[in-house]
Amino acid sequence: MLQFAIRAGLTGVALWVVTKLVSGIAFVGGDSTLQRAGIIFVVAVIFGLVNAIVKPIVRLISLPLYIVTLGLFHIVVNALMLWITSRITENTTHWGLYIDDFWWTAIWASIVLSVVSWLLSLVIPG
């Protein structure tokens, strides 16, 4: 359970960094810093669930596109996972992750998220 919380926290930090670096993506809701941190953590958990449940199905269906693009389609799949997370949190609550445009905002956010997550994995082992 502790490892899950640490992993969700690191995902939340990565998502927070993405919202600071990419325009058009932001966290919505929360008046205080504690509420905002809670929203970021919950969005990170939802993002993890979307990656665990939806992403394997999408990857299997889009396997020919992975082969044709030599893996670059992975960026689009990651952007789709961010967009699904945004739609889940936006349409079910009044807080969460907001993405204004799928094509450019989500694509850039997925690239930055991949780089930030990789850097965090180098800094924090295991």
mmCIF file of the C-alpha atoms, coordinates in Angstrom:
data_MODEL
# 
_entry.id   MODEL 
# 
loop_
_atom_site.group_PDB 
_atom_site.id 
_atom_site.type_symbol 
_atom_site.label_atom_id 
_atom_site.label_alt_id 
_atom_site.label_comp_id 
_atom_site.label_asym_id 
_atom_site.label_entity_id 
_atom_site.label_seq_id 
_atom_site.pdbx_PDB_ins_code 
_atom_site.Cartn_x 
_atom_site.Cartn_y 
_atom_site.Cartn_z 
_atom_site.occupancy 
_atom_site.B_iso_or_equiv 
_atom_site.pdbx_formal_charge 
_atom_site.auth_seq_id 
_atom_site.auth_comp_id 
_atom_site.auth_asym_id 
_atom_site.auth_atom_id 
_atom_site.pdbx_PDB_model_num 
ATOM 1   C CA . MET A 1 1   ? 0.000   0.000  0.000   1.00 0.00 ? 1   MET A CA 1 
ATOM 2   C CA . LEU A 1 2   ? 2.854   2.364  0.797   1.00 0.00 ? 2   LEU A CA 1 
ATOM 3   C CA . GLN A 1 3   ? 4.465   1.690  -2.576  1.00 0.00 ? 3   GLN A CA 1 
ATOM 4   C CA . PHE A 1 4   ? 1.145   2.477  -4.284  1.00 0.00 ? 4   PHE A CA 1 
ATOM 5   C CA . ALA A 1 5   ? 0.876   5.784  -2.417  1.00 0.00 ? 5   ALA A CA 1 
ATOM 6   C CA . ILE A 1 6   ? 4.473   6.705  -3.282  1.00 0.00 ? 6   ILE A CA 1 
ATOM 7   C CA . ARG A 1 7   ? 3.925   5.831  -6.930  1.00 0.00 ? 7   ARG A CA 1 
ATOM 8   C CA . ALA A 1 8   ? 0.683   7.849  -7.070  1.00 0.00 ? 8   ALA A CA 1 
ATOM 9   C CA . GLY A 1 9   ? 2.447   10.744 -5.361  1.00 0.00 ? 9   GLY A CA 1 
ATOM 10  C CA . LEU A 1 10  ? 5.258   10.685 -7.928  1.00 0.00 ? 10  LEU A CA 1 
ATOM 11  C CA . THR A 1 11  ? 2.712   10.568 -10.740 1.00 0.00 ? 11  THR A CA 1 
ATOM 12  C CA . GLY A 1 12  ? 0.994   13.540 -9.137  1.00 0.00 ? 12  GLY A CA 1 
ATOM 13  C CA . VAL A 1 13  ? 4.281   15.443 -8.992  1.00 0.00 ? 13  VAL A CA 1 
ATOM 14  C CA . ALA A 1 14  ? 4.912   14.631 -12.654 1.00 0.00 ? 14  ALA A CA 1 
ATOM 15  C CA . LEU A 1 15  ? 1.412   15.788 -13.606 1.00 0.00 ? 15  LEU A CA 1 
ATOM 16  C CA . TRP A 1 16  ? 1.879   18.982 -11.581 1.00 0.00 ? 16  TRP A CA 1 
ATOM 17  C CA . VAL A 1 17  ? 5.152   19.712 -13.401 1.00 0.00 ? 17  VAL A CA 1 
ATOM 18  C CA . VAL A 1 18  ? 3.373   19.140 -16.722 1.00 0.00 ? 18  VAL A CA 1 
ATOM 19  C CA . THR A 1 19  ? 0.704   21.692 -15.786 1.00 0.00 ? 19  THR A CA 1 
ATOM 20  C CA . LYS A 1 20  ? 3.452   24.223 -15.089 1.00 0.00 ? 20  LYS A CA 1 
ATOM 21  C CA . LEU A 1 21  ? 5.338   23.594 -18.343 1.00 0.00 ? 21  LEU A CA 1 
ATOM 22  C CA . VAL A 1 22  ? 2.544   23.061 -20.896 1.00 0.00 ? 22  VAL A CA 1 
ATOM 23  C CA . SER A 1 23  ? -0.065  25.740 -21.489 1.00 0.00 ? 23  SER A CA 1 
ATOM 24  C CA . GLY A 1 24  ? -3.641  24.538 -21.878 1.00 0.00 ? 24  GLY A CA 1 
ATOM 25  C CA . ILE A 1 25  ? -3.495  21.889 -19.160 1.00 0.00 ? 25  ILE A CA 1 
ATOM 26  C CA . ALA A 1 26  ? -4.310  22.676 -15.537 1.00 0.00 ? 26  ALA A CA 1 
ATOM 27  C CA . PHE A 1 27  ? -5.768  21.350 -12.325 1.00 0.00 ? 27  PHE A CA 1 
ATOM 28  C CA . VAL A 1 28  ? -9.221  22.737 -11.578 1.00 0.00 ? 28  VAL A CA 1 
ATOM 29  C CA . GLY A 1 29  ? -10.716 23.104 -8.120  1.00 0.00 ? 29  GLY A CA 1 
ATOM 30  C CA . GLY A 1 30  ? -9.438  23.353 -4.591  1.00 0.00 ? 30  GLY A CA 1 
ATOM 31  C CA . ASP A 1 31  ? -9.220  26.569 -2.634  1.00 0.00 ? 31  ASP A CA 1 
ATOM 32  C CA . SER A 1 32  ? -6.336  25.752 -0.343  1.00 0.00 ? 32  SER A CA 1 
ATOM 33  C CA . THR A 1 33  ? -2.979  24.153 -0.938  1.00 0.00 ? 33  THR A CA 1 
ATOM 34  C CA . LEU A 1 34  ? -4.053  21.020 0.914   1.00 0.00 ? 34  LEU A CA 1 
ATOM 35  C CA . GLN A 1 35  ? -7.166  20.650 -1.221  1.00 0.00 ? 35  GLN A CA 1 
ATOM 36  C CA . ARG A 1 36  ? -5.109  21.181 -4.381  1.00 0.00 ? 36  ARG A CA 1 
ATOM 37  C CA . ALA A 1 37  ? -2.631  18.498 -3.256  1.00 0.00 ? 37  ALA A CA 1 
ATOM 38  C CA . GLY A 1 38  ? -5.523  16.119 -2.626  1.00 0.00 ? 38  GLY A CA 1 
ATOM 39  C CA . ILE A 1 39  ? -6.950  16.810 -6.073  1.00 0.00 ? 39  ILE A CA 1 
ATOM 40  C CA . ILE A 1 40  ? -3.567  16.166 -7.668  1.00 0.00 ? 40  ILE A CA 1 
ATOM 41  C CA . PHE A 1 41  ? -3.239  12.875 -5.761  1.00 0.00 ? 41  PHE A CA 1 
ATOM 42  C CA . VAL A 1 42  ? -6.743  11.712 -6.741  1.00 0.00 ? 42  VAL A CA 1 
ATOM 43  C CA . VAL A 1 43  ? -6.154  12.646 -10.388 1.00 0.00 ? 43  VAL A CA 1 
ATOM 44  C CA . ALA A 1 44  ? -2.879  10.689 -10.270 1.00 0.00 ? 44  ALA A CA 1 
ATOM 45  C CA . VAL A 1 45  ? -4.741  7.637  -8.935  1.00 0.00 ? 45  VAL A CA 1 
ATOM 46  C CA . ILE A 1 46  ? -7.394  7.947  -11.660 1.00 0.00 ? 46  ILE A CA 1 
ATOM 47  C CA . PHE A 1 47  ? -4.639  8.335  -14.262 1.00 0.00 ? 47  PHE A CA 1 
ATOM 48  C CA . GLY A 1 48  ? -3.008  5.173  -12.908 1.00 0.00 ? 48  GLY A CA 1 
ATOM 49  C CA . LEU A 1 49  ? -6.301  3.277  -13.123 1.00 0.00 ? 49  LEU A CA 1 
ATOM 50  C CA . VAL A 1 50  ? -6.883  4.465  -16.680 1.00 0.00 ? 50  VAL A CA 1 
ATOM 51  C CA . ASN A 1 51  ? -3.357  3.345  -17.588 1.00 0.00 ? 51  ASN A CA 1 
ATOM 52  C CA . ALA A 1 52  ? -3.906  -0.026 -15.930 1.00 0.00 ? 52  ALA A CA 1 
ATOM 53  C CA . ILE A 1 53  ? -7.333  -0.765 -17.439 1.00 0.00 ? 53  ILE A CA 1 
ATOM 54  C CA . VAL A 1 54  ? -7.700  1.085  -20.740 1.00 0.00 ? 54  VAL A CA 1 
ATOM 55  C CA . LYS A 1 55  ? -4.119  1.382  -21.994 1.00 0.00 ? 55  LYS A CA 1 
ATOM 56  C CA . PRO A 1 56  ? -3.458  -2.363 -22.564 1.00 0.00 ? 56  PRO A CA 1 
ATOM 57  C CA . ILE A 1 57  ? -6.624  -2.630 -24.661 1.00 0.00 ? 57  ILE A CA 1 
ATOM 58  C CA . VAL A 1 58  ? -5.737  0.443  -26.732 1.00 0.00 ? 58  VAL A CA 1 
ATOM 59  C CA . ARG A 1 59  ? -2.166  -0.778 -27.193 1.00 0.00 ? 59  ARG A CA 1 
ATOM 60  C CA . LEU A 1 60  ? -3.374  -4.160 -28.445 1.00 0.00 ? 60  LEU A CA 1 
ATOM 61  C CA . ILE A 1 61  ? -5.849  -2.616 -30.870 1.00 0.00 ? 61  ILE A CA 1 
ATOM 62  C CA . SER A 1 62  ? -3.300  -0.105 -32.167 1.00 0.00 ? 62  SER A CA 1 
ATOM 63  C CA . LEU A 1 63  ? -0.406  -2.575 -32.473 1.00 0.00 ? 63  LEU A CA 1 
ATOM 64  C CA . PRO A 1 64  ? -0.163  -2.139 -36.269 1.00 0.00 ? 64  PRO A CA 1 
ATOM 65  C CA . LEU A 1 65  ? 0.211   1.633  -35.795 1.00 0.00 ? 65  LEU A CA 1 
ATOM 66  C CA . TYR A 1 66  ? 2.988   1.035  -33.249 1.00 0.00 ? 66  TYR A CA 1 
ATOM 67  C CA . ILE A 1 67  ? 4.813   -1.077 -35.821 1.00 0.00 ? 67  ILE A CA 1 
ATOM 68  C CA . VAL A 1 68  ? 4.302   1.337  -38.724 1.00 0.00 ? 68  VAL A CA 1 
ATOM 69  C CA . THR A 1 69  ? 5.398   4.389  -36.717 1.00 0.00 ? 69  THR A CA 1 
ATOM 70  C CA . LEU A 1 70  ? 8.251   2.530  -34.983 1.00 0.00 ? 70  LEU A CA 1 
ATOM 71  C CA . GLY A 1 71  ? 6.701   3.227  -31.575 1.00 0.00 ? 71  GLY A CA 1 
ATOM 72  C CA . LEU A 1 72  ? 5.947   6.922  -32.013 1.00 0.00 ? 72  LEU A CA 1 
ATOM 73  C CA . PHE A 1 73  ? 2.238   6.162  -31.776 1.00 0.00 ? 73  PHE A CA 1 
ATOM 74  C CA . HIS A 1 74  ? 2.916   5.613  -28.076 1.00 0.00 ? 74  HIS A CA 1 
ATOM 75  C CA . ILE A 1 75  ? 2.847   9.413  -27.666 1.00 0.00 ? 75  ILE A CA 1 
ATOM 76  C CA . VAL A 1 76  ? -0.691  9.532  -29.057 1.00 0.00 ? 76  VAL A CA 1 
ATOM 77  C CA . VAL A 1 77  ? -1.786  6.669  -26.781 1.00 0.00 ? 77  VAL A CA 1 
ATOM 78  C CA . ASN A 1 78  ? -0.346  8.478  -23.737 1.00 0.00 ? 78  ASN A CA 1 
ATOM 79  C CA . ALA A 1 79  ? -2.136  11.660 -24.821 1.00 0.00 ? 79  ALA A CA 1 
ATOM 80  C CA . LEU A 1 80  ? -5.350  9.665  -25.088 1.00 0.00 ? 80  LEU A CA 1 
ATOM 81  C CA . MET A 1 81  ? -4.877  8.370  -21.531 1.00 0.00 ? 81  MET A CA 1 
ATOM 82  C CA . LEU A 1 82  ? -4.433  11.956 -20.290 1.00 0.00 ? 82  LEU A CA 1 
ATOM 83  C CA . TRP A 1 83  ? -7.510  13.046 -22.201 1.00 0.00 ? 83  TRP A CA 1 
ATOM 84  C CA . ILE A 1 84  ? -9.610  10.176 -20.783 1.00 0.00 ? 84  ILE A CA 1 
ATOM 85  C CA . THR A 1 85  ? -8.445  11.085 -17.273 1.00 0.00 ? 85  THR A CA 1 
ATOM 86  C CA . SER A 1 86  ? -9.402  14.700 -17.946 1.00 0.00 ? 86  SER A CA 1 
ATOM 87  C CA . ARG A 1 87  ? -12.851 13.728 -19.171 1.00 0.00 ? 87  ARG A CA 1 
ATOM 88  C CA . ILE A 1 88  ? -13.481 11.417 -16.200 1.00 0.00 ? 88  ILE A CA 1 
ATOM 89  C CA . THR A 1 89  ? -12.548 14.025 -13.613 1.00 0.00 ? 89  THR A CA 1 
ATOM 90  C CA . GLU A 1 90  ? -14.115 16.946 -15.457 1.00 0.00 ? 90  GLU A CA 1 
ATOM 91  C CA . ASN A 1 91  ? -17.466 15.317 -16.200 1.00 0.00 ? 91  ASN A CA 1 
ATOM 92  C CA . THR A 1 92  ? -17.998 13.580 -12.851 1.00 0.00 ? 92  THR A CA 1 
ATOM 93  C CA . THR A 1 93  ? -16.836 16.317 -10.481 1.00 0.00 ? 93  THR A CA 1 
ATOM 94  C CA . HIS A 1 94  ? -16.185 20.055 -10.442 1.00 0.00 ? 94  HIS A CA 1 
ATOM 95  C CA . TRP A 1 95  ? -12.458 19.507 -9.976  1.00 0.00 ? 95  TRP A CA 1 
ATOM 96  C CA . GLY A 1 96  ? -9.717  17.565 -11.699 1.00 0.00 ? 96  GLY A CA 1 
ATOM 97  C CA . LEU A 1 97  ? -7.536  17.805 -14.756 1.00 0.00 ? 97  LEU A CA 1 
ATOM 98  C CA . TYR A 1 98  ? -8.488  20.201 -17.550 1.00 0.00 ? 98  TYR A CA 1 
ATOM 99  C CA . ILE A 1 99  ? -7.099  19.869 -21.084 1.00 0.00 ? 99  ILE A CA 1 
ATOM 100 C CA . ASP A 1 100 ? -8.288  22.478 -23.567 1.00 0.00 ? 100 ASP A CA 1 
ATOM 101 C CA . ASP A 1 101 ? -7.289  20.688 -26.794 1.00 0.00 ? 101 ASP A CA 1 
ATOM 102 C CA . PHE A 1 102 ? -6.517  17.041 -27.445 1.00 0.00 ? 102 PHE A CA 1 
ATOM 103 C CA . TRP A 1 103 ? -4.258  17.324 -30.434 1.00 0.00 ? 103 TRP A CA 1 
ATOM 104 C CA . TRP A 1 104 ? -1.554  19.761 -29.388 1.00 0.00 ? 104 TRP A CA 1 
ATOM 105 C CA . THR A 1 105 ? -2.022  20.214 -25.660 1.00 0.00 ? 105 THR A CA 1 
ATOM 106 C CA . ALA A 1 106 ? -2.426  16.534 -24.817 1.00 0.00 ? 106 ALA A CA 1 
ATOM 107 C CA . ILE A 1 107 ? 0.350   15.490 -27.220 1.00 0.00 ? 107 ILE A CA 1 
ATOM 108 C CA . TRP A 1 108 ? 2.846   17.953 -25.702 1.00 0.00 ? 108 TRP A CA 1 
ATOM 109 C CA . ALA A 1 109 ? 1.673   17.045 -22.212 1.00 0.00 ? 109 ALA A CA 1 
ATOM 110 C CA . SER A 1 110 ? 2.262   13.346 -22.882 1.00 0.00 ? 110 SER A CA 1 
ATOM 111 C CA . ILE A 1 111 ? 5.781   14.057 -24.144 1.00 0.00 ? 111 ILE A CA 1 
ATOM 112 C CA . VAL A 1 112 ? 6.618   16.233 -21.128 1.00 0.00 ? 112 VAL A CA 1 
ATOM 113 C CA . LEU A 1 113 ? 5.000   13.711 -18.764 1.00 0.00 ? 113 LEU A CA 1 
ATOM 114 C CA . SER A 1 114 ? 7.144   10.923 -20.181 1.00 0.00 ? 114 SER A CA 1 
ATOM 115 C CA . VAL A 1 115 ? 10.335  12.946 -19.755 1.00 0.00 ? 115 VAL A CA 1 
ATOM 116 C CA . VAL A 1 116 ? 9.442   14.131 -16.235 1.00 0.00 ? 116 VAL A CA 1 
ATOM 117 C CA . SER A 1 117 ? 8.443   10.615 -15.150 1.00 0.00 ? 117 SER A CA 1 
ATOM 118 C CA . TRP A 1 118 ? 11.710  9.258  -16.511 1.00 0.00 ? 118 TRP A CA 1 
ATOM 119 C CA . LEU A 1 119 ? 13.694  11.940 -14.654 1.00 0.00 ? 119 LEU A CA 1 
ATOM 120 C CA . LEU A 1 120 ? 11.810  11.206 -11.426 1.00 0.00 ? 120 LEU A CA 1 
ATOM 121 C CA . SER A 1 121 ? 12.541  7.499  -11.824 1.00 0.00 ? 121 SER A CA 1 
ATOM 122 C CA . LEU A 1 122 ? 16.259  8.340  -12.074 1.00 0.00 ? 122 LEU A CA 1 
ATOM 123 C CA . VAL A 1 123 ? 16.185  10.510 -8.966  1.00 0.00 ? 123 VAL A CA 1 
ATOM 124 C CA . ILE A 1 124 ? 14.056  8.187  -6.846  1.00 0.00 ? 124 ILE A CA 1 
ATOM 125 C CA . PRO A 1 125 ? 15.162  4.556  -7.220  1.00 0.00 ? 125 PRO A CA 1 
ATOM 126 C CA . GLY A 1 126 ? 12.803  1.592  -7.080  1.00 0.00 ? 126 GLY A CA 1 
# 
